[in-house]
Amino acid sequence: MVDSLDSLNVFIEKGAPDGHEVQYKDSADEYINVRSGAVTIKVQEIKHLVYERRGNDLKRKVEITLREALLGFERRLDHLDGHIVEIDRTGQITKPGLMVRIKGEGMPVFESYGEAGDLLVTFIVVMPDKLTEEQQILFKQFFWSK
C-alpha cells in the first residue's frame, strides 16, 4: 500500500497547440540506485460543440432566420473564455454562407502574450418550412413589382 502520493502541478500556456509537450525532468518515480525520470505531458485538443480551432483562428456557425438575413440583426455570442462577442449587421443583407472575420477574437497565440487569432463566423440562413397564404401573397407582390 502507498503511504502518500506525490503531486505535480502542471501549467499549460494559453493557446498551446494540439500535440504540444511539456516535460518535467526528475519528476517521475524514483527507486533506490535509480535516478527519477521525466514526466511528459502532451496536450490533446478536445473537440468543442460550437467552436472549431484552425491554428490560431476559431471558426463557428451561426444560424439566422430569413427575416434576419434580409433585414439585419444583432447577435451576442458566448466566447470560449466566457466573454461576449457582439455582431451587428443591422440594416445589412446577409447572404447564406457569408463568413465574417472578427480580428483578435480567436485563440491566444502560443508564447505571444496579448496576441490572438481571429474568429471566423459563417452564417447559415434557416429557411421557413412553409409560408402562410398572406406571406405568399406579400412575397409575390414584392417580387412581381420589380
Secondary structure, DSSP 8 states (H G I E B T S, - for coil): --S----------TT--TT-EEEETT-S--BTTB----EEEE------SS-EEETTEEEEEEEEEHHHHHH--EEEEE-TTS-EEEEE-TT----TT-EEEETT-S-B-TT-TT-B--EEEEEEEE--S---HHHHHHHHHHHHT-
